[in-house]
Amino acid sequence: QLQLVEFGGGLVQPGRSLTLSCRASRSDVDSYAIGWFRQAPGKEREGVSCISEVGGNSNYADSVKGRFTISRHVAQNTYLEMSSLKPEDTAVYYCAAVRSVQNMCGLTSEGYDIWGQGTQVIVSR
C-alpha cells in the first residue's frame, strides 16, 4: 500500500513563500495522480492543486492560480510551491494519491483513496 507523508508546513508571514513536500513510500508513485487539498477550521476540505501521473497535466483552484505551483520530481516527491501567501491560505494541507493511467487529475477529494496525515500552514503576522 502506497503511503504519503507531507513536509514543510509552518508559520509564515503574509506575502511570503513556503514549499510543501509530499513523499511517497514507493517508487511506483509515478503511476499515481497526486493532489493537494486543504482544510481550514470550520470549513470543508477543498482541492488546491493536482498533477497527473506523468506530470503532463495539472489543475489549480481559482483561489491559488498564479500563486501556487505543483511539480513532481524523481525520488518520489511532489511539491507545492506557495507564494504571495494570504491569511486565508491558513489550513491543514494534505496530499493524496490515486492510481491513474489517463494523464489527468481532478480536485475532488472523493477521487483520491490514499491520504497523508497533513501538515499545518499558518499565514499570520
MARBASE-852329 format. One record per residue (C-alpha): x, y, z. Coordinates in steps of 0.05 Angstrom, whole numbers, plus 5000, padded with zeros to 4 digits. Each point is the difference from the previous one (the first is absolute). Layout:
<sites>
XYZ;...
</sites>
This chain:
<sites>
500050005000;502750684980;501050485058;500950754997;503350485049;499750764995;505650465021;501250745001;494250325037;501150565050;498650715018;501350524946;498550734992;495050254948;503350124933;505449485013;501249334967;500049285025;501149344965;496549365022;502749314983;496249354993;504449395005;497549324977;502249345029;500949654934;503250154934;493849814960;496950655022;500950214928;493849574986;495950455044;497050694991;501550455060;495550535029;500950525054;494150175043;499050465060;495150065056;499350635042;496549995069;492549954992;500449914924;499549424953;506249704968;501450324933;504349824941;506050464990;503949694943;501549344967;504949694951;499149404955;504149375007;504950194946;500050735019;497350244933;493650305027;498450415062;494150385028;499250565050;494450285041;498250714979;502050255069;507249794990;501150094925;506250414986;502549925072;500949245008;503949534957;499849245003;505649574974;502549295006;507149764996;504149385007;500849675067;492649945012;498850735019;494550474980;500550735018;495250585010;503550674995;495850545032;501550734990;496550655018;496849645058;493750295031;496949895068;494349634966;505149484977;500549785073;497949275003;502449295009;502749784933;499449284977;502949634941;496149434970;501049494945;495949584953;502549494950;499150274930;501649864928;496350584967;505250555010;494550415034;498450225070;494250325038;498950435061;494549595031;502149655064;495449414986;504549844940;505949825045;500849405043;506850085033;501250585047;505750285041;499250245072;500350744982;504650585017;497750655031;501150664965;498750655037;500450664964;500250555051;504050605025;
</sites>
